Structure formats: structure tokens, C-alpha cells
Amino acid sequence: MPLALSLRDRVDSEVKGQARSQAEVVATSATEFVDPPQPVPLRRIAEKSAESVRGRVIVVDAQGRLLADSAGTQLERSYDDRPEVEAALEGHGEQITRDSETLGEEILATSVPILNRGRPKGAVRITQSIDAVHKAVKTSILDIAALAGVVLLLGLVAGGLIAQQIARPIRRLDGAARRVAEGELDTAVAVEGSTEQRSLARTFNEMTQRIKRLLRVQQDFVADASHQLRTPLTGMRLRLENLAERFRGDAPVERELGAAIGEIDRLSLIVDELLVLSRAGEHELPGERIDLGAAVARAAARWRDAAADRGIAIEVAAGGQGAEGWCAVPDLERSLDSLVENALTYSPAGTTVKLEAAPGRIAVLDEGPGLAPGEEEAVFERFSRGSAGRRGAKGTGLGLAIARELTRQWGGDVRLRNRDGGGLAATIELARVEVRS
């Protein structure tokens, strides 16, 4: 807007300046043709000047009588009643804006005297339509507006391209951060972009490598500790069994030694499960298409005797034929065994544990106490047990964590929800098609 206003004032000034300078040129050129009057050359000068200023040019003598007119008006007509002509005949030019009675519109009138030895011998007047002047101003403003639009459009395009160049590395970094959050610690980002972005990318890559090293050290420690603990635990169990043989018949001692052996067995189970957790995510076994219906049938066969000992029935739901998922068979069986074992642990005698298979999904349905509100995710934390487990059922608190870790490494998950009418539904979700080679 300031530029447009400045341009309007400049164009207006240029139009007026051009009229004034053109009038002076005509006055200078017409000096030798005014006295005595020579209409032909005067008319030629007036017409040529009129083309230049896009207006009307007249030349009058010292009495204001018309000597030449670019518009072809009859000569001898007097213009001494025009204020601008009167001023020029008095020896000084004038430029005014006034209403023309003849044309019925507002005009810009510019006049200069024709001097001969310092005395006025006539005058030159140039008249221009104010509408024409305004049109010239409007045209210039429209031109500058069009130019501003083009510049703005180019600026937007350039800004968009620059923003895209800036945002692309950030988007890639965001995607890489999400993959790292999902456990893909081998993720790295390209070092590109501005100096700050390159520095951020290098720092991110160093961070992921450091996290990967720290996790590897932690996993190695857990694995080594698990291996080292097996031997002393086995030795302790043998010693306790020997003591039990020596004190056979002594009921109080046998009871205490049996409890101690049970704790040793529980500790051995924790060590084994810690070892499994330390190796989760390494894909030591190849993935393959698994018939989930057959996997459910095998699990039911494995646990049917243990369920019968507790007075619980295991039932395989119909309709699982053709259901498939992608996983390593041992990982799926270990996860499924953890869920079935949980179901048998918390189900009362006389109830049924049902196994269902569907494309990409296996569900274990029991009739136990279920979960308290808010425990759906808490029970997946290591060594965390739900309220039902704290009321007496024995366990390590690692089974569900192992099941989820083993399933997630194949793009799946394990979810728990309370069933309508009581009981718990534990679901293993797997990819329905091959997702990894």
C-alpha cells in the first residue's frame, strides 16, 4: 500500500511535469511562427505535441485568439477568458485543475507564455482529462499490484520449498524416533540439512547406538547371571534332597525341607524366564506361517493332564480351521503356554478354559476372577502380579511379560480384558501374512 500510494503521487507528478515541459517545448518551437502568424507549422507542432501528452494543445496570440489547435477547432476563436491562458498572457505559466463547461468534465490545464525578448507574444495551453490521468495512475497501481502478486506467489513457492527442505529431515528424524520407541534400535537417520539439523542427526544416531550398547550389556548381564545361577541352585536342590532322605519320617523337618525345595524350584524357574527375556527380540528362530488351529490343539493336548489334576476342563472351540499367523513356532508355543498356565492357575475347579483360533488371533478364555480395574497393562510389567495373584496363587510375575515380548518381536501383541459375566480373555494377536524374511 505505501508503494502504491507513492506510485500514485509519482505518476501524478510525472503527468503534470510532462505537460509543463511539453508546453515549454511547444512555446519555444512556436516563437518564430506567432508573429506574423503561420497556422500550418503551428498546427503541425500542436498535433505532434498532443500525441506525446495524450491531450489537446492550442496556441494563441497576444490577444488570446486561436492560432493552432490539435483538435482542429476553427481559428480566430478567443481563449482570453480562460484563467490559465490569461495567466500565461500576463507572462507566467500556470497549471490548474478545473471543470470544463465545453467538455463537461474535469481537466488539467497547463499553460506557458510564448516570449519574444522577454515579452509575451502568445501562449500555449495543454489540456488533459483528469479521468485519463486517473486511468494512468490506476494502470500503474494495477501493474504494481500484479507485480506484488507475482512476487508474493514466488515468495510463497520459495518459502514452501525452503520449508519442505527444512521439514524433510525433521520428519525423517520423527519417523526414526518412533521406530526406536517401538524397539528398532538399529534405526539411523541420514545426516543432512542445515548445520543444526546435521548436528541433531549425528547426536540422534549416537544416542541410539549408545542405548543399543547399554541394552546389550544389560541383556548379557542377565543371561550370564542366569547361566551362573543354575549350577549353585542345582547344587542346593541336591543337598536339600539328601537332607530330606536323611530325615525321612521326621514330619516337621520334611515339611520345612519340602518348602525349601519348592522355593529353589521357583527360583530356578525365575532364572530360566529371565534368560528367555534377555534373548527376546533377537529372532534366533525363523518366522513361518503357522496354522493357529493346530497350535491351539497342541496346546490343549500339552495342558490337558495338568488341567484334569486341578479339576478343570480344556476345550478347543470349533471354527479355527485355516486360521494362520506369522511367527516362530517355539515363540508362539511359549507365549500360548504362559496364557494357558495363567488361566489354569486362577480358574476354580469345575470350570472350563476355552481356546479359540481365528485368522491372526488366539484367545484363551477362563472363568477365573479376572482383573481389577486398571490392571490390564500393569500385569505385563516384570515381576508385577495382579490382585488375584497377590491373594495366594504362586507365580514368578514374568509369564505375561515373556508372552508379550515374544509376540511383539513378530509384529503382534498380547492383550487382556475381563469377560462379560466373569473371567478373563487373554488374546495373542499376530500378523496374518508374512511380514519378515
N, C-alpha and C positions, 0 to 999 in steps of 0.2 A: 504493500500500500504506500509506504513512503516513496518508493521508487516510482510508482505510478503517478503520485501527486507531483513529484519533482519533474517527471517526464512531461506531465500536462503543462506545468509552468514553463518548461523549457521550449516545448513545441509552440506554445502561445507566443513566447518571446521571439522565437525564430521566425514565425509568420509575420509578426509586426516588424521585426528588423529587416526581413527580406523586402517587405513592402516599402519601407522607408528607403532602403538602399536602391531599390529598383526605381523608385520615384526620382531619386537624385541622379541616377544614370540617365533616365529619360530627360530630365531637366537639362543636364549637361549636353546631351546629344541634340536637344531641340533648340538650343540657344541661337544658332545661326539661321534657323528656319522660322523664327517667330516674327522677326521684323526685318523686311516685309514678310507676311505670312506665306508659307509654302505648304499647302494642305497635303500634298501627296507624300513627301518624305516624312511629314509629321505623323500621318496616318500609318505609314509603314512602321515607324518607331513605336507608336502606341500599340499596334497589333502584336508586334513581336514581344513587347514587354508584357502585354496581357496574357500571352501564352505562358510566360515564365511565372507570373504570380497567380495565375488562375483567377483573374478578376477583371475589372473594367478600368481602362486607362483613358483619361481625357487630357487634352492640352488646351488652355485658354490664353487669351491675350491679356494685356494690362487692364482692360475694362471687364474681363470675365467672360468675353464672348468665346464660344467654342471654335477652336481651330482644327481639332482632330479628335476622333472618338473611335476606340477599338470596337465599340458596339455598333458603329455605323449610324449614329444619330445625326440628324440634319444640322449643318453648320450654322454659325451666327447665333445660335441659342445662347442665352446669357446664364451663367452659373455664379454670378457675383453674390447671390443671396444664400449660397451655401457657406456655412460658418468656416469650414476648413479651407475653401477657396478664398474667402475674404481674408483669412489669416495669412495665407501664402502670398496674396497680392500686397499685403502690408509689409512683406519682407521676411516673414518667419514661417517655417513649416509647422504643421500640426497633425496629430494623429488622434482621432476620436472615434468612439463607438456611439452611433445614433440610429434612430429609426428613419427609414427612407419612406416618404409618403408615396413616391413613384412606384417603388418595388413592393411596398407593404411588408417589409421585414427589417430586421436589424442588420446594420452593415458596419464594417470597419473602414473608415475614411482616412487616407494618408495623403497629405499634400506638401509640396515643396515649391518655393518660388523659382522662376527662371530669371537669373540675374544677368545683367549686362552692365559692366563697370560698377557693380555694387548696387544697382537699382533694379527693382523688379520689372521685367518686361512681359511677364505672363506667369502661369502656374501650371503645375502637373498634379493631377489628382488620381489616386488609385483607390478604387472601392472593392471590397471583398465581402462576400456573405459571411456573417458570423456563423451560420449553420455549417458552411464549408470549413471554417476554422475549427469549429467543434468536431466536425467529422474527421478532420485530420488528427485532432487530439485523440478522438475515440479510436481511430485506426491504430495510432501509436500505442495507446493503452492496451488494445486488444493484442497487438503484436507482442508487447512485453508480457501480457498475461499468458499468451500461448508459449512464449519462451520460458516463463516461470513454470508453466505446467510441464513442459518438456524436461526442464532442469529438475523439477520435483520428481517426475517419473523416473528419470535416470538416477536420481538420488535414492529413490525407493528401491530400484532394481539393484543398484550398487550396494545399498545398505542390506538388502536381503541376501545378496551373495556373500557379503562380508560376514553377516550374522550366521549364515549357513556354514561358512568356513570355520567360524569360531565355535559354533554349537556342535558340529560333527564330532570333533574329538571328545567333547563333554558327553555327548550321547553314547559314544562308544565306551567311554570310561564308566558311565552309569550302567550300561549293559554288563560290562565286565564285573563291576561291583556286585550286581545282582547274582551273577553266576558264582562268584566267590562266596556270597552269602548262602547260596544253595549247596556249597561244598566242593565246587570245582576249583580247587586251589592251583591247578596248572594254568589257569587263565592269565593271560598277559595282554597288555594293550600296546598299540603302536605308539612310538614316541614321535609325535607330530604336533603341528600347530605353532602357536606363539611360544616365546621363551618360557612363560609361566606354565603353559599347558604341557610343554615337553618336560619341565621340571616335575609337574604333578604326575605325569605318566611314569616317569622314572621312579618317583617315590612310591607310587602305587605298585609297580612291579616288584620293587624291593620289599614292600610290605607283604605282598602275597607270598614271596619266596621265603621270607622270614617266618611267616605264620606256618607255611608248609613244613619248614625245618623244625619248628617248635612242636608241631603236632606229631611229626615223625619221631622226634626224641621222646615225646610222651608215650606214643604207641609202643616204641621199642622198650621203654622202661616197663610198661605194663606187661608186655609179652615176656620180657626177661624175668620180671618178678614172678609171673605166673609159672614159668618153667622152673625157676629155682625153688618155689614153694612146694611144688609137687613132691619132691623127694623127702623133705622133713615131715610133711603131712602123712605120707605113706608110712614113714618110719614110726611116727606117733601112733598111727592106727594099729600097726602090728604090735607095738608094745602094749597098747590097751587091750588088744585081743588076747595077748599072752597072759596079762593080768587077769582078764575075765576067766580064762581057763584055770588059773591057779586058785581063784576064789569062787569057783563054781559051787553053788549051794549056799553061799552067803548072800542072802537076798538083798540087804541094803547095799553091799559093795557091788553086786551085779547090776543093781539099778543105776548106781552112780556111774559105773564104767560104761553101761549101755548109753546113758545120756551123753557121756563124753565122746563115745564113738560116733553118736549121731551128730554132735557138733563138728567133729572132724570131717564127717561126710558132707555136712553143709558147707564147711569152709572149702573143701575140695571142689564142690560144685561152683561156689563163687569164683574160685581161681580159674576153673575151666571157662566160665562165662565171661570173665574179664579178658581171657585170651581171645575168645571169639569176638568180643567188642573191639579189641585192639586191632584185629585184622579186617573188621568191617569196612567196606568201601574199596578194598584192594582188587576186587574182581579176579581172585585167584582161579575161579572156575568159569568156564564159558557159559554164556547165556544160550537158551534154546526155547523153542516153542514147547509149552507144557500143556498136556491135557489135564485141565483142572479137575474134571470129574474123576479121572483116575487118581490124581493126587489126593483128593478127598477120600476116596475109597481106601487107599493105602493107609492114610492117617487113621481112619476108623478102625482098620484091622490092627494097627500098632497099639492103639489105646483101648481096645475093647475089653481085654482081660483086666487091665487096671481099673477101668470103669466098673466092671462087674464086681470087683473086690469091694468097691465103695457103694454098691447098690445103685449104680447109675447106668442108664441105657444110652448107647450111642446110636444115632440114627442118621443115615445119609439121605438127604432129600432127593426126590426124583427130579429129572429135568436138567441135569448137568451135563448131558452128553454133548460133545462138540465144543464145550467152553474151553477157550485157550487163553494163555497169558505168556509173557516173555520174562524169563528169569533163569537162574541156575537151579537145578533140581534140589541139591542139598540145602541151598539158602531158603528155598520155599518150604521144604520139609521142616527145617529148623524153626522157621517163623510160625508155621502152622502148628507144630508140636507145642510151642510156647503158649499159643492161644488155647489149644485143647487142654493142656495141663492146667492152665488158669481156670478154665471152665469146670474141670473136674474137681479142682481144689475148693472152689467156692459154691458148687452146686450141692444141695442137700440130697440125701439118699432118697430113692424113689422117683427122681426126676429124670429128664431126658436132655441130652446135649445133641443138638441137631447141627449137621454140617451141610452147607449149601454151596453149590458151584454155579457160576454164571460167567459169561464172557468177561475176562479181565477182573474177576472178583471171586473171593471165597469168604463165606460168612460162617462164624461159629456162634451158635445161639444157645444160651444156657438159661436156667431158671433160678439162678442164684440171687443174692441181694442187690446186685448192680452197683452203680457208683453214686456217691454223694454228689450234690451239685458242685460244679467247679473242679471235679477230679478228672474230667475227660482227658486233659492234657498232662496234668500233674503226675499221673501214674506212669507216664513214659519217661520220666526223669530217672536217672540211675539211682538205685537203692531207695527209690521212693515207692511206698506202698499205700494203697487206698485205705479208707477207714475199715473196710471189711478185712483186709489183711492184718491190720493192727489189732483186730479183735481176737486173733488167735491162729489164723491159718499161717502155716510156715511157708517161707519163700526167701529168695535172695534179693528181690526187688530189681532184678536185671532182666527177667524174661521178656517183658514188653519192650524194654529199650533195645534188646537184641533183635526182636522181631521187626521193629521199625527200622533200625539201622540196616539190617539185611535186605529189607524190602525197598527202602529208598534208594539204595545203590543201583537198583534196576528201574528207577523211574516210577516206583509205586509208593505206597504208604500203608499204614495200619491205623484204623480209626475205631473208636469205641463209642457206643451210645446205649442208653437204657432202653429196654424194650417196653412197649405198651403192655401193661399187665404184670410187669416184673421180669427180672432177668436182664442179661447183658447181651448185646450184639457186638461181636468183635469181627471187623472186616479187613481182609487183606485185599488191597487194590493193586492191580498190575497192569502194565501196558498190554493192549490187545494185539499189537503187531510187533514185529521185530524192530527194535529201536537202536540196538548196538550190535556191532560185529564181534 
